[in-house]
Every structure is written in structure tokens, then in C-alpha cells.
């Protein structure tokens, strides 16, 4: 069996699975290409092998700071109650994100000017004085101290709120851009999930679920095309029955989507406490 390693070979595999080479598959190349793109999009959205956890590094630039500190006041009318009219700040406090990023979990500052890099930082002193020798202190007490510091930081300092939507390709950071960041010096570390790029990691085309799902989508397209000529007699007495092909493909697609939710989808993260 030829293992598909590109989009074109993957398309040929799906068409052969439907009988191409023996019978005509009445689907155009553009239609098959669209269905494969749809399958890849669904695969990245719901299959744990379609995404990867990444830690992206971003250097804060002067452009980022200028954009974040130049918010524009815009007048708007509430669509629910037309009597409510006011102004709001149109947020520009964002950094551009790659289109492959589907979600952002959290952001950490990684600075050379702030407390995180200072020798007078309390965490730095704990590392310096308490862990110079593992026999000098209990790891359990050290862990408890670090947990207590983390709690104090959440209470006294708090976390900088972030907002992200994958269709905007923008990571909004609702912080004090004037005082918290220094252009050309400060970095942020972004924990996120990113789509696996099939052009780089071609093994994705050999995933058994993706092959079956893309084949079902192309089959559904085939049935939709033939249903426009349903009941037409061809040479040899063969009658087109696109509705049957469409119905079979729809059932296969629904079963595969149920399977991906039960077997391959990442579990939902619940906030406790």
C-alpha cells in the first residue's frame, strides 16, 4: 500500500478507496481538495494528534508598546437596548499571533529588567541560600514555601488578564504596557496549542482517522453531485442513484465524528477551587 505523504497522494488514496480506477468518481479536483481541507480543519479542531502544545517566545518591541498605548475611543450604540449609548476603548493592546495557533493557555513574563531577573528577588534568594546543598533543607519545605509565594503573588500582584480568539490572530494582554514592558529587552513566553503543519509533518496524512474522514467527505460530495441527475439511465441500463451514496456517506461521517469525540478529543479542563 502506498503511504500518502502529501496532499496530492492523500487525495489519490481517498479516491482509490471510493473505487477510482475501476469506476468514475464524479468529483472535481477542486471539490476533493476542498473536502480534504475541511477534513484537516476538523482533525486539528477535535483530534489530539492534530495539535501540539507549544511555548512561543516573543520579544516586546516598541511597535507593540506604541500600539497598546494608543487606544482609540469609539462611540457605539448598544444593539440590545438602543437607549443605551456611550463610548468604549477599542483595544490595541495586542500582539499578532500565527494563524496556526488555536488556543492560548497562559502567558509568563520573562524579563531582564523586572523582579524576575533581579538578584534581590525573593525566589532568587531562596534558590541561592536554601538550595546550594540539597542536604541543607527539606525539599518538602521548599515546595511549601514556593506554593506560599505563588499564593501571595496571586493575592498581592495578581495575574495579567489575557484574551485570545483564533479567528482574530491577536493575543490581547490587559496590562500596564507603559510600565510593565521595556521594548527590545522584555520577553513573554506564550503557552498555547498549535495546529500540526501537514506540509512539515507529512505523517499526518497516514492517520487512519483522517483517511477515513476525508474519504467520507469526498463520498458525500460525490453523492451530492450525482443526486442532481438522480434516476438518469446510462449506457447498459445502469441508473444513477446519488441519494444512496450521499446517505451512506452522511452515516459514515456521523459515526466518525462521534468516534472522535469519544476517543480522540482532549478532555475538557475543569477549574477547581
C-alpha positions as MATLAB code, in Angstrom:
seq = 'XXXXXXXXXXXXXXXXXXXXXXXXXXXXXXXXXXXXXXXXXXXXXXXXXXXXXXXXXXXXXXXXXXXXXXXXXXXXXXXXXXXXXXXXXXXXXXXXXXXXXXXXXXXXXXXXXXXXXXXXXXXXXXXXXXXXXXXXXXXXXXXXXXXXXXXXXXXXXXXXXXXXXXXXXXXXXXXXXXXXXXXXXXXXXXXXXXXXXXXXXXXXXXXXXXXXXXXXXXXXXXXXXXXXXXXXXXXXXXXXXXXXXXXXXXXXXXXXXXXXXXXXXXXXXXXXX';
ca = [
       0.000    0.000    0.000;
       1.380    3.405   -0.956;
       1.574    5.582    2.141;
       0.301    9.122    1.391;
       2.942   11.723    2.200;
       1.465   14.823    0.541;
      -1.902   16.366   -0.187;
      -1.919   15.074   -3.763;
      -1.070   11.477   -2.817;
      -3.590   11.700    0.021;
      -6.275   12.756   -2.448;
      -5.385    9.839   -4.726;
      -5.629    7.448   -1.760;
      -9.130    8.698   -0.838;
     -10.350    8.429   -4.432;
      -8.969    4.890   -4.756;
     -10.786    3.982   -1.546;
     -14.006    5.025   -3.294;
     -13.245    2.892   -6.353;
     -11.262    5.219   -8.595;
      -9.514    3.229  -11.302;
     -12.461    0.855  -11.554;
     -15.363    3.299  -11.678;
     -15.598    7.024  -12.299;
     -15.751    9.205   -9.186;
     -17.758   12.241  -10.226;
     -15.881   14.764   -8.104;
     -13.693   17.566   -9.451;
     -10.142   18.069   -8.211;
     -11.145   21.367   -6.606;
     -14.040   19.715   -4.769;
     -11.789   16.919   -3.489;
      -9.197   19.498   -2.438;
     -11.834   21.474   -0.527;
     -13.065   18.370    1.292;
      -9.508   17.464    2.307;
      -9.001   20.983    3.685;
     -12.247   20.586    5.617;
     -11.082   17.224    6.992;
      -7.742   18.723    8.078;
      -9.546   21.589    9.791;
     -11.841   19.203   11.655;
      -8.883   16.985   12.543;
      -6.992   19.923   14.071;
     -10.078   21.067   15.964;
     -11.001   17.789   17.646;
      -8.175   15.227   17.376;
      -5.376   15.336   19.940;
      -2.865   14.373   17.252;
      -3.920   17.354   15.144;
      -2.451   19.907   17.581;
       0.672   20.245   19.706;
       1.415   22.184   22.866;
       3.983   24.897   22.190;
       5.869   27.559   24.125;
       6.351   30.589   21.900;
       8.811   33.357   22.724;
       8.032   36.948   21.782;
      10.317   39.961   22.258;
       8.327   43.057   23.166;
       9.025   45.742   20.571;
       8.414   49.459   20.550;
       5.754   48.866   17.905;
       3.881   46.632   20.394;
       4.055   49.275   23.125;
       3.061   52.141   20.821;
       0.094   50.152   19.519;
      -1.029   49.183   23.037;
      -0.808   52.720   24.402;
      -2.681   54.339   21.511;
      -6.213   53.077   22.194;
      -8.930   54.915   20.282;
     -12.200   55.979   21.892;
     -15.163   54.969   19.729;
     -18.844   55.825   20.144;
     -21.287   52.929   19.877;
     -24.944   52.152   20.385;
     -25.960   49.054   22.293;
     -27.775   46.634   19.968;
     -29.903   45.161   22.754;
     -31.188   48.452   24.150;
     -30.994   51.339   21.692;
     -31.448   53.820   24.546;
     -28.027   52.933   25.909;
     -25.365   54.907   24.138;
     -21.784   55.519   25.205;
     -18.150   55.139   24.326;
     -15.669   52.349   24.766;
     -11.950   51.862   24.268;
     -11.139   49.977   21.113;
      -8.342   47.723   22.324;
      -4.999   47.826   20.564;
      -3.128   46.143   23.395;
      -2.368   43.002   21.465;
       0.479   41.181   19.782;
      -0.049   39.386   16.454;
      -0.241   35.607   16.628;
       0.422   32.951   13.945;
      -2.737   31.686   12.259;
      -1.828   28.119   13.261;
      -2.394   28.875   16.976;
      -5.830   27.633   18.061;
      -5.748   28.494   21.781;
      -3.612   30.287   24.358;
      -3.409   28.848   27.864;
      -1.308   31.413   29.700;
       1.463   33.966   29.356;
       4.548   34.367   31.517;
       6.795   37.426   31.687;
      10.459   36.685   31.101;
      12.229   39.936   31.770;
      15.736   41.192   32.230;
      14.613   44.391   33.985;
      11.812   43.276   36.289;
      11.766   41.361   39.551;
      12.008   38.035   37.769;
      15.614   38.680   36.816;
      16.707   40.621   39.912;
      19.207   39.258   42.449;
      17.041   40.809   45.178;
      14.025   38.791   44.112;
      12.724   36.568   46.909;
      12.698   33.453   44.722;
      16.295   34.116   43.713;
      17.349   34.349   47.358;
      15.565   31.103   48.187;
      17.427   29.323   45.418;
      20.724   30.887   46.455;
      20.537   30.346   50.205;
      18.406   27.257   50.624;
      19.320   25.005   47.735;
      23.068   25.386   47.483;
      23.149   21.925   49.023;
      20.158   19.569   48.831;
      21.040   18.247   52.282;
      20.680   21.730   53.800;
      16.906   21.877   53.559;
      13.874   19.711   53.038;
      12.511   19.597   49.521;
       9.026   19.394   51.025;
       9.541   22.627   52.988;
      10.943   24.262   49.881;
       7.893   23.228   47.842;
       5.570   24.552   50.557;
       7.463   27.857   50.601;
       7.230   28.174   46.812;
       3.486   27.412   46.910;
       3.057   30.096   49.581;
       4.986   32.605   47.461;
       2.820   31.773   44.468;
      -0.322   32.335   46.552;
       0.972   35.676   47.840;
       1.815   36.745   44.309;
      -1.710   35.888   43.120;
      -3.256   37.837   46.034;
      -0.975   40.899   46.106;
       0.073   41.178   42.467;
      -2.432   39.105   40.514;
      -2.192   37.757   37.004;
      -2.297   39.920   33.917;
      -5.588   39.151   32.097;
      -5.283   37.832   28.553;
      -7.819   37.342   25.763;
      -7.456   35.313   22.594;
      -9.641   34.226   19.704;
      -8.134   32.098   16.964;
     -10.052   33.912   14.213;
      -8.594   37.277   15.212;
      -4.969   36.067   15.374;
      -4.399   38.510   18.206;
      -3.342   37.935   21.808;
      -4.687   40.761   23.973;
      -2.700   41.457   27.136;
      -4.617   43.733   29.510;
      -1.634   45.020   31.449;
       0.252   48.234   32.052;
       2.176   48.432   28.808;
       3.867   51.679   29.800;
       5.486   50.403   32.999;
       5.483   46.601   32.766;
       7.369   46.190   29.489;
      10.621   47.521   28.084;
      10.978   47.438   24.315;
      13.830   45.325   22.992;
      14.525   43.840   26.441;
      11.486   42.029   27.821;
      10.199   38.721   26.503;
       6.941   36.905   27.115;
       6.514   33.139   26.971;
       3.187   32.020   25.499;
       1.849   28.568   26.315;
      -0.501   27.588   23.509;
      -1.824   24.848   21.265;
      -0.844   24.989   17.596;
      -2.064   23.061   14.573;
       0.298   20.410   13.274;
       1.502   21.530    9.849;
       0.924   18.658    7.374;
       3.436   20.096    4.901;
       6.164   19.731    7.541;
       4.929   16.639    9.380;
       3.663   14.605    6.435;
       2.925   11.569    8.599;
      -0.389   13.238    9.440;
      -1.659   12.095    6.030;
      -1.234    8.491    7.142;
      -3.510    8.889   10.167;
      -6.246    6.262    9.921;
      -8.999    8.561   11.193;
      -8.077   11.381    8.824;
      -8.054    9.000    5.846;
     -11.483    7.622    6.695;
     -12.978   11.028    7.458;
     -11.661   12.686    4.286;
     -12.892    9.732    2.221;
     -16.361   10.082    3.763;
     -16.436   13.801    2.935;
     -15.420   13.192   -0.680;
     -18.012   10.420   -0.912;
     -20.669   12.813    0.387;
     -19.633   15.338   -2.258;
     -19.840   12.605   -4.893;
     -23.363   11.705   -3.799;
     -24.393   15.364   -3.802;
     -23.130   15.743   -7.358;
     -24.926   12.643   -8.609;
     -28.175   13.480   -6.822;
     -28.701   16.290   -9.329;
     -29.073   13.606  -12.003;
     -30.884   11.036   -9.875;
     -32.729    8.387  -11.879;
     -30.966    9.117  -15.158;
     -30.365    5.893  -17.132;
     -26.858    5.393  -18.525;
     -25.493    3.039  -21.159;
     -26.020   -0.598  -20.278;
     -29.125    0.134  -18.215;
     -27.266    1.469  -15.170;
     -29.238    4.088  -13.219;
     -27.583    6.863  -11.199;
     -28.501    6.833   -7.518;
     -26.654    9.705   -5.893;
     -29.060    9.891   -2.985;
     -27.996    6.448   -1.750;
     -24.299    7.356   -1.940;
     -24.983   10.646   -0.135;
     -26.940    8.919    2.650;
     -24.227    6.271    3.159;
     -21.520    8.923    3.304;
     -23.509   11.004    5.796;
     -23.896    7.980    8.095;
     -20.169    7.228    7.869;
     -19.324   10.852    8.606;
     -21.616   10.991   11.663;
     -20.124    7.770   13.069;
     -16.593    9.102   12.637;
     -17.471   12.406   14.311;
     -18.995   10.516   17.229;
     -15.867    8.374   17.421;
     -13.511   11.356   17.512;
     -15.445   12.928   20.389;
     -15.395    9.739   22.432;
     -11.885    8.511   21.622;
      -9.582   11.178   20.235;
     -10.752   14.507   21.661;
      -8.755   16.066   24.506;
     -10.611   16.057   27.847;
     -12.222   19.289   28.996;
     -10.219   21.224   31.593;
     -12.288   21.985   34.694;
     -11.394   24.812   37.044;
     -11.393   23.558   40.651;
     -11.357   25.788   43.721;
];
